[in-house]
Each structure stands twice: as structure tokens, then as C-alpha cells.
Amino acid sequence: MHVREPQDSTLEPGDSARTPQGSKTIKRTSAGIVALLLIGVMMFLPTNFMIRSPGPVFNTLGEDNGHDVVSIKGAETYPSDSVLDLLTIYVQGGGQNRITIPVVLEALINPTKDVVPEETIISRGVSSVEKNEQNDFMMTSSQDLAVAAALTELDEDFTEWLTVAEFSTDTNEKALEPKDRLLKFEGKEITSLKELKSDLNSHGAEPATLTVGRPDKHGVYSNTDVTVNTTEAENGDRQLGVYLGAEYEFPIDVSFGLENVGGPSAGMMFALAIIDRLTEGSLAGDVHVAGTGEITADGEVKPIGGIAQKMVASKNAGATVFLAPADNCAEAVGRVPDGLNVIKVSTLSQARQALEKISKGEDPKTFTTCE
């Protein structure tokens, strides 16, 4: 064997050109291995995506783990043969539970799942634990709103207070306290948020007298007058610099036995279940109904997330009628499972009337749908 200088390209008898090509092959193989290793590592890196998939279904007129999903005391209630399902979704990823690329790829080819950016579900800077706490709070709030909406629909009286939840600015931090009930503005009783906003705008920038109910350390409320100031929002409205909540006193005691479910989207179905229990007969007859939608105290049905997955879950559970918030219809188009009639509703009254007509034999296809 002869050792040659790099610039000498002459071959001696018996030599071959395999050594340089072999080197190239080794280099290419090494590069390929490195590339595969890099791809392998990247495949298991966490992503900033979340996945929605169909979750459990609960009949609001039935039981969960031996407890009534909705139970009522303090009023006469009636049995019902209806099935009024509320729907849930599973959510994977986000926060401290990030998902990897293979999981995302599987979801992309699964027609029952949706892949969405994390920030569409969890606000930036919010942890998974904090998000779960928010969902628990929204579930509790949705239950109160469901009772209020049902009683409003049935023309039953109850007491509602606007309350100070927390402060958005320091405008009235010295005048107001969390849990204060807002009772009167300049001597005029406060009956709704809409009316309060109108009164604030009419009063203008001058300081005003606000009568509040304030609890002591034992939870006993007493009325006191405080002087408050307002600032002007970007839209020109006057504002107190507080986040407002609501507190209710109902003539009935409604309990909810659902566990490990959060968020506000069960509101409409809770309200329909309460109406069904407080009225004779079966609201939907023997038709299997499912639905979703956040509810307000005055019965407005608001949009929710995961409408496609909830339609799949409802069809799998045996529902033939699905009540969908009107503002979710655009998202539902093209994804409605075969055999599921998706009825578009904007208010609790519309939902109730649709079920009453269906129970009497009216074809669900005659209603305004999302298709």
C-alpha cells in the first residue's frame, strides 16, 4: 500500500477509488443519523397547542355518582321522562401539561378532535391550576345564573344584587370594598347593570353618592352611603373602576350534584332542567335532547367552545336534537353528525318553546337550524 499526498490523483496498480467514496458514504450516513436523532428529539418537544375532544355526557334530569345532577327544595317538583343532556369536552395540553408533536399529528387526522393555539383557551401567563380554578368559579356562577334565568322565564320573583368583585383601577379603592352590594345611585334604586350604566353616564364626571350594603365580620349587612368618582372609558362610558359580580336570593334551594366539570357552558341545560322540574309534564316528551350554551340571568344564550366535539358526544349518547347557541352556528356548519338536528337558539325562551313543540310532535327539521 502506498501513501499518497492529497494532491496526487494517480492510481497505482491494484489500488481502487473506493476509499474516497466510502468516506462520503460514511459522512452521509452519519449526517442522516444526526438528522434522524434531531427529528426524534423535536418530535417529543412540547408544543403550544391544545386539543379538544368529546367528553362525558350527563343527563341534567338524571344522576351522577348517586346524586341528582339537579335537585330542588322549597317548591313542588314534578317527574319527567325527558332526557336533557349537558355536554363536556376533554382538553389536552397547555400550561404545565404540554403535548408533543405526535399527539398533535394524531389529532389533526382525527375528525372528532380540534387542534387550537394555547392562547385561545388559556390566557398568557395563566397556569393550568389557575385555569382550573377559573373554570370551577365559572361553573358555580353558571349554576346561579341558571336558577335566575329559569325563574325569570317562569315569572317567579327573586332578589339580585350587583356586587363589587374586585378593583380594576384605584378610583374608588378607599370608598368601596369587595362584597359591597350596590343598592342605590344618587338615591335611586339600582335594578340592573344596564340601568346603572345609564345613570353613571347621565351623572357625568361629578362625584356621586352610592348606597351600598356592606357585610360585617359576621356576614350581617348594613347600609351605608359612600362618595364615589368615575372615570371615562375609551368608549365614552363612565365607570367606577370595579369588576362587578352578582349575588342572588332565591325562593327555592337548587343543588347541583355534578363533579369534576368546570366552565360556564352547562348554563342553558341546567336552566331547562329546572324549568322541567318546576312544571308538570315532560318538557321534551320522549325525545332525547342535548345542548350547550352559557346563560345570563335574563335568559340570553351565549356561545361556548368545542361545539363540534359536543355535537359528536351528543350523537354518540343517542340524542337526536341538539340545542346550539346562535353565535356558534357558523362553527357548526359542515360538522353536524348524520341524524342530529341542530336547532339554533338565542334565548332560553326559544329553547323552551322549541322543546315544548317537539314534545307535541313537531318535526325538529322545521325549526331554524345551524345547517
C-alpha positions in Angstrom: 0.0 0.0 0.0 1.3 3.4 -0.9 0.5 6.5 1.0 -0.1 9.4 -1.4 -0.2 13.1 -1.0 -3.7 14.6 -1.1 -3.0 16.3 -4.5 -1.8 13.1 -6.2 -4.7 11.6 -8.0 -2.7 8.8 -9.8 -3.7 5.2 -9.0 -1.1 2.5 -8.6 -1.8 -1.0 -10.0 -4.1 -2.8 -7.6 -5.4 0.5 -6.0 -9.1 1.5 -6.4 -11.2 4.6 -5.9 -13.4 3.0 -3.1 -11.7 4.7 -0.2 -12.9 8.3 -1.0 -16.4 7.1 -1.9 -16.6 5.1 1.2 -15.7 8.2 3.2 -18.5 10.1 1.5 -20.9 7.3 2.3 -19.8 7.3 6.0 -20.3 11.0 6.1 -23.7 10.8 4.5 -24.7 8.0 6.9 -23.5 10.0 9.9 -25.4 13.1 8.7 -28.5 11.0 8.3 -28.3 9.6 11.7 -27.8 13.0 13.2 -30.8 14.3 11.3 -32.9 11.4 12.4 -31.8 12.0 16.0 -32.7 15.7 15.7 -36.1 14.8 14.2 -36.7 12.3 17.0 -35.8 14.9 19.7 -38.0 17.5 18.0 -40.9 15.1 17.8 -41.0 14.9 21.6 -40.5 18.6 22.3 -43.6 20.3 24.0 -45.8 22.4 21.8 -48.0 25.4 22.4 -51.1 23.7 21.1 -54.1 22.2 22.9 -56.6 19.6 21.7 -60.3 19.4 22.2 -62.1 16.0 22.1 -65.5 14.8 23.0 -66.0 14.4 26.8 -68.6 12.7 29.1 -72.4 13.4 28.7 -74.7 14.0 31.7 -78.5 14.0 31.8 -79.4 17.0 33.9 -82.6 15.2 34.9 -80.7 12.1 36.0 -77.9 11.2 38.4 -74.2 11.3 38.6 -72.4 9.0 41.1 -75.6 8.5 43.0 -76.5 12.2 43.3 -79.2 14.1 41.3 -77.5 16.4 38.8 -80.2 19.0 39.7 -82.3 18.8 42.8 -84.8 21.4 44.1 -86.1 22.1 47.6 -88.7 24.7 48.6 -91.1 24.2 45.7 -93.3 21.5 44.3 -91.5 19.5 41.7 -92.7 17.1 39.0 -91.3 13.9 37.5 -90.1 14.0 33.9 -89.4 11.4 31.2 -87.3 13.7 29.2 -83.6 13.4 28.7 -81.8 16.8 28.7 -78.1 16.2 28.3 -75.3 18.6 29.1 -72.1 18.1 27.3 -68.4 18.4 28.1 -65.1 18.3 26.3 -61.7 16.9 27.2 -58.9 19.4 26.8 -55.3 18.2 26.5 -52.2 20.4 26.7 -51.4 23.9 27.8 -49.8 25.3 30.9 -47.7 22.7 32.6 -49.2 19.8 30.6 -47.9 20.5 27.1 -48.4 18.0 24.3 -45.9 16.7 21.8 -45.9 16.7 18.0 -47.1 13.1 17.6 -50.1 13.8 19.7 -50.9 16.9 17.7 -50.5 15.0 14.4 -52.9 12.3 15.6 -55.5 14.9 16.5 -55.1 16.6 13.1 -56.2 13.5 11.3 -59.0 12.7 13.8 -62.3 14.3 12.6 -63.7 14.4 16.2 -60.8 16.5 17.5 -59.6 20.1 17.0 -56.1 21.5 17.5 -56.1 25.1 18.7 -53.4 27.5 19.8 -53.0 27.5 23.6 -53.8 31.2 24.0 -57.4 30.6 22.6 -58.1 28.6 25.8 -55.6 29.7 28.4 -54.6 33.4 28.6 -50.9 34.1 28.5 -49.4 34.0 32.0 -52.2 31.8 33.4 -51.1 28.4 34.8 -53.1 25.2 34.4 -54.0 25.3 38.1 -55.3 28.9 37.8 -57.3 27.9 34.7 -58.9 25.1 36.6 -59.8 27.4 39.4 -61.3 29.8 36.9 -63.4 27.0 35.4 -64.6 26.0 38.8 -65.7 29.6 39.5 -67.5 29.9 36.2 -69.3 26.6 36.8 -70.6 27.9 40.2 -71.5 31.2 38.6 -73.3 29.4 35.8 -75.4 27.5 38.3 -76.6 30.7 40.0 -77.3 32.2 36.6 -79.2 29.1 35.5 -81.5 29.4 38.5 -82.0 33.1 37.9 -82.8 32.5 34.2 -85.2 29.7 34.9 -87.1 31.7 37.5 -87.2 34.7 35.1 -88.6 32.5 32.4 -91.3 31.2 34.8 -92.1 34.8 36.0 -91.0 34.0 39.6 -89.6 36.7 41.8 -86.1 36.7 43.3 -83.6 39.2 44.6 -80.5 40.2 42.8 -77.7 42.5 43.8 -74.8 43.8 41.8 -71.7 43.4 44.0 -68.1 44.6 44.0 -65.9 41.6 43.0 -62.6 43.4 42.7 -61.0 46.6 41.6 -59.8 47.4 38.0 -58.4 50.8 39.0 -57.7 52.6 42.2 -60.5 55.2 41.5 -62.7 54.0 44.4 -60.5 51.7 46.4 -60.9 53.9 49.5 -64.7 54.2 49.1 -65.8 50.7 48.2 -64.9 47.2 49.5 -65.1 43.8 47.9 -68.6 42.1 48.6 -70.3 45.5 48.8 -73.8 45.3 47.4 -74.7 48.3 45.1 -78.2 49.4 46.3 -78.8 53.0 45.2 -77.2 55.6 43.0 -78.0 59.2 44.0 -80.9 57.8 46.0 -82.3 55.8 43.0 -82.6 52.1 43.5 -80.2 50.1 41.3 -82.2 47.4 39.5 -79.9 46.3 36.7 -76.4 46.8 35.3 -77.8 48.4 32.2 -79.7 51.0 34.3 -76.6 51.7 36.4 -74.5 52.3 33.3 -77.1 54.7 32.1 -77.3 56.6 35.4 -73.5 56.8 35.6 -73.3 58.3 32.1 -76.1 60.8 32.8 -74.4 61.9 36.0 -71.2 62.7 34.3 -67.8 63.4 35.9 -69.1 64.8 39.2 -68.7 62.8 42.4 -71.8 60.8 43.3 -73.4 59.2 46.3 -73.7 55.4 46.2 -75.6 53.5 48.8 -74.1 50.1 49.5 -74.9 47.1 51.7 -71.7 46.2 53.5 -71.2 42.9 55.5 -69.5 42.9 58.9 -67.2 40.1 60.0 -70.3 38.0 60.9 -71.8 38.5 57.4 -74.5 40.8 58.6 -75.2 43.6 56.1 -75.9 47.2 56.9 -76.4 50.1 54.5 -74.0 53.0 54.2 -73.6 55.9 51.8 -70.2 56.5 50.2 -69.0 59.1 47.8 -67.6 57.6 44.5 -65.9 59.1 41.5 -66.0 57.9 37.9 -63.5 57.9 35.0 -64.2 57.9 31.3 -63.6 54.7 29.4 -62.4 54.6 25.8 -66.0 54.2 24.5 -67.0 57.3 26.5 -68.9 55.5 29.3 -68.4 56.5 32.9 -67.0 53.7 35.1 -66.4 53.1 38.8 -63.2 51.2 38.3 -64.5 47.9 39.7 -65.4 44.5 38.4 -68.9 43.7 39.2 -70.4 40.3 40.2 -73.9 39.3 41.1 -75.4 37.9 44.3 -78.9 36.2 44.5 -81.5 35.3 47.0 -83.9 32.7 45.5 -87.2 31.5 46.9 -86.1 27.9 46.2 -82.9 25.9 47.0 -81.4 24.4 44.0 -78.4 22.0 44.4 -76.1 20.6 41.6 -74.6 17.2 42.0 -72.1 17.3 39.2 -68.4 16.7 40.0 -65.2 17.4 38.1 -66.8 19.6 35.5 -65.9 23.2 35.1 -66.8 26.2 32.9 -70.0 28.0 32.1 -71.3 26.1 29.1 -73.9 24.0 31.1 -75.9 27.0 32.0 -78.7 26.7 29.4 -79.2 22.9 30.1 -79.3 23.5 33.8 -82.0 26.2 33.4 -84.1 23.9 31.1 -83.8 21.1 33.7 -85.0 23.5 36.5 -88.0 24.6 34.3 -88.8 20.9 33.6 -88.8 20.0 37.3 -90.9 23.0 38.3 -93.6 22.4 35.6 -95.9 19.5 35.0 -95.2 17.0 32.3 -92.0 16.3 30.3 -90.5 19.3 28.7 -89.1 17.4 25.7 -91.5 14.5 25.8 -89.7 11.3 24.9 -87.2 13.0 22.5 -83.6 12.7 23.5 -82.2 16.2 23.6 -78.7 17.5 24.2 -77.5 21.1 24.2 -74.9 23.6 25.3 -74.7 27.3 26.0 -73.7 29.8 28.6 -76.7 31.6 30.1 -77.3 35.0 31.5 -79.7 35.9 34.3 -82.2 37.3 31.8 -82.1 34.2 29.6 -79.6 35.1 26.8 -77.8 32.1 25.4 -74.1 32.8 24.7 -71.6 30.9 22.6 -69.2 28.3 24.0 -66.0 26.5 22.9 -65.8 23.0 21.4 -69.2 22.9 19.6 -68.0 20.3 17.1 -66.9 17.9 19.9 -70.1 18.4 21.8 -72.2 17.5 18.8 -70.2 14.3 18.4 -70.6 13.5 22.1 -74.4 14.1 21.9 -74.9 11.9 18.9 -72.8 9.1 20.5 -75.1 9.4 23.6 -78.2 8.9 21.5 -79.5 12.4 21.1 -81.5 13.3 18.0 -81.9 17.0 18.9 -79.1 19.4 19.7 -79.7 23.0 21.0 -76.9 25.2 19.9 -76.1 28.9 20.6 -76.9 31.0 17.6 -73.4 32.5 17.7 -71.8 29.0 17.4 -73.7 28.1 14.2 -71.0 29.2 11.8 -68.6 26.9 13.5 -71.0 24.0 13.5 -71.8 24.1 9.7 -70.3 21.2 7.9 -69.6 19.2 11.1 -73.0 18.1 12.1 -73.2 14.3 12.6 -75.7 12.5 10.5 -79.1 12.1 12.2 -78.6 15.0 14.6 -81.0 18.0 14.3 -79.1 21.1 15.4 -81.6 23.9 16.4 -80.3 27.4 16.6 -81.3 29.3 19.8 -80.5 32.8 21.1 -82.6 32.8 24.3 -83.8 30.3 27.0 -87.4 31.1 25.8 -86.6 30.0 22.3 -85.1 26.7 23.6 -88.0 26.1 25.9 -90.6 26.7 23.2 -88.7 24.5 20.7 -88.8 21.6 23.2 -92.4 22.1 24.0 -93.3 22.0 20.3 -91.1 18.9 19.7 -92.8 17.1 22.6 -96.1 17.6 20.9 -94.8 16.0 17.7 -93.5 18.9 15.6 -90.6 17.9 13.4 -87.2 19.3 14.6 -86.4 20.0 10.9 -89.0 22.7 10.8 -87.0 24.9 13.3 -84.2 27.3 12.4 -81.1 25.1 12.3 -77.3 25.6 12.0 -77.0 23.7 8.8 
